[in-house]
């Protein structure tokens, strides 16, 4: 029995570390967002600060889609968590839409060449989308990972 428990902890403990690292990236993204939104007036935001934010934004959304979400789904499938998988299927289209909006923002502003009057509105819109995304991601973490931790620990 201890071997089964150790196997589950080894297998899904890595997911926990992945999520922890990703949440640190989220905090860095939020801090960079705060930096560019507190520069007044926003259209005069430094190109360097905007570029740093865009890099963090792309890294964060990429890690979500290509690492974290995949691992969460795999974990839920391993535990036969149909409710969690159904919730994920409902949430993922919205996460995908927000990802596309984030990537579009990056495409327009990463180079710092588009520091025109639209930046303030774009930042405000992106901020709302990121808040929504974080709430959806937190829900996925809770349903697809945290719910299985006790099962994995007792296996």
C-alpha positions in Angstrom: 0.0 0.0 0.0 2.8 2.6 0.7 4.1 2.0 -2.9 0.7 3.0 -4.3 0.6 6.1 -2.2 4.2 7.0 -3.1 3.3 6.5 -6.8 0.3 8.8 -6.6 2.3 11.4 -4.7 5.2 11.3 -7.2 2.8 11.4 -10.2 0.6 14.2 -9.0 3.0 16.0 -6.7 4.7 17.3 -9.9 1.4 18.8 -10.9 1.3 20.6 -7.6 4.8 22.0 -8.2 3.8 23.0 -11.8 0.8 24.9 -10.5 2.8 26.6 -7.8 5.4 27.8 -10.3 2.6 29.0 -12.6 0.9 30.9 -9.8 4.3 32.6 -9.1 4.3 33.6 -12.8 0.7 34.9 -12.4 1.9 37.1 -9.5 4.7 38.5 -11.7 2.2 39.2 -14.5 -0.1 41.0 -12.1 2.8 43.1 -10.8 3.9 44.0 -14.3 0.3 44.9 -15.1 0.2 47.2 -12.1 3.4 48.8 -13.3 2.0 49.7 -16.8 -1.3 50.8 -15.4 0.2 53.2 -12.9 2.2 55.0 -15.4 0.3 58.2 -16.2 -0.8 58.9 -18.7 -1.1 55.3 -19.8 -0.3 56.1 -23.5 3.0 57.3 -22.3 3.8 54.0 -20.6 7.4 53.0 -21.2 8.0 50.7 -24.1 10.3 48.6 -21.9 7.6 48.1 -19.2 5.1 47.2 -21.8 7.4 44.8 -23.5 8.2 43.1 -20.1 4.5 42.8 -19.5 3.8 41.3 -22.9 6.6 38.7 -22.5 5.1 37.7 -19.1 1.6 37.6 -20.6 2.6 35.3 -23.4 4.6 33.0 -21.1 1.7 32.8 -18.6 -1.0 32.0 -21.1 1.2 29.6 -22.9 2.1 27.7 -19.7 -1.6 27.5 -18.9 -2.6 26.0 -22.2 0.4 23.8 -23.0 1.4 22.7 -19.5 -1.0 23.3 -16.6 -4.4 22.6 -18.3 -3.1 19.5 -19.9 -1.8 18.2 -16.6 -5.0 19.0 -14.8 -7.1 17.2 -17.4 -4.8 14.2 -17.3 -5.1 14.1 -13.5 -8.9 14.3 -13.6 -9.0 11.5 -16.3 -6.8 9.3 -14.1 -9.2 9.8 -11.2 -12.2 9.2 -13.4 -13.5 12.6 -12.4 -16.4 13.1 -14.9 -17.8 16.1 -13.1 -14.5 17.9 -13.2 -13.9 17.0 -16.8 -17.3 18.3 -17.8 -16.7 21.5 -15.9 -13.3 21.9 -17.7 -15.0 21.4 -21.1 -17.4 24.2 -20.2 -14.7 26.5 -19.1 -12.0 25.9 -21.7 -13.8 27.8 -24.6 -13.8 30.9 -22.5 -10.2 30.5 -21.5 -9.3 30.0 -25.1 -11.1 33.2 -26.0 -9.3 35.2 -23.3 -6.0 33.6 -24.5 -6.7 34.9 -28.0 -7.4 38.4 -26.7 -4.2 38.3 -24.7 -2.2 37.2 -27.7 -3.8 39.9 -29.9 -2.9 42.5 -27.2 0.7 41.2 -27.4 0.8 41.4 -31.2 -0.4 45.0 -31.1 1.8 46.3 -28.2 4.8 44.1 -27.7 7.1 46.2 -29.8 6.1 49.4 -28.0 5.4 50.9 -31.3 1.7 51.3 -30.7 1.8 53.6 -27.8 -1.2 55.5 -29.1 -4.5 56.6 -27.6 -5.9 53.1 -27.7 -3.5 51.7 -25.1 -5.5 52.9 -22.1 -8.7 51.2 -23.2 -6.8 48.1 -24.3 -5.1 47.7 -20.9 -8.5 48.2 -19.1 -10.2 45.6 -21.3 -7.3 43.1 -20.9 -7.3 43.7 -17.1 -11.0 42.7 -16.9 -10.3 39.6 -19.0 -7.3 38.6 -16.9 -9.4 38.9 -13.7 -12.0 36.6 -15.3 -9.3 34.2 -16.5 -7.7 34.0 -13.0 -11.1 33.1 -11.5 -11.8 30.4 -14.0 -8.3 29.0 -13.6 -8.7 29.0 -9.8 -11.9 27.0 -10.3 -10.1 24.5 -12.5 -7.3 24.1 -9.9 -9.8 23.5 -7.2 -12.0 21.0 -9.1 -9.3 19.2 -11.1 -6.4 19.1 -8.7 -7.2 20.1 -5.1 -10.2 17.7 -5.0 -7.9 14.8 -5.9 -5.1 15.6 -3.4 -6.8 13.8 -0.5 -7.5 10.7 -2.7 -3.9 10.6 -3.9 -2.6 11.0 -0.4 -4.7 8.2 0.9 -4.0 5.8 -2.0 
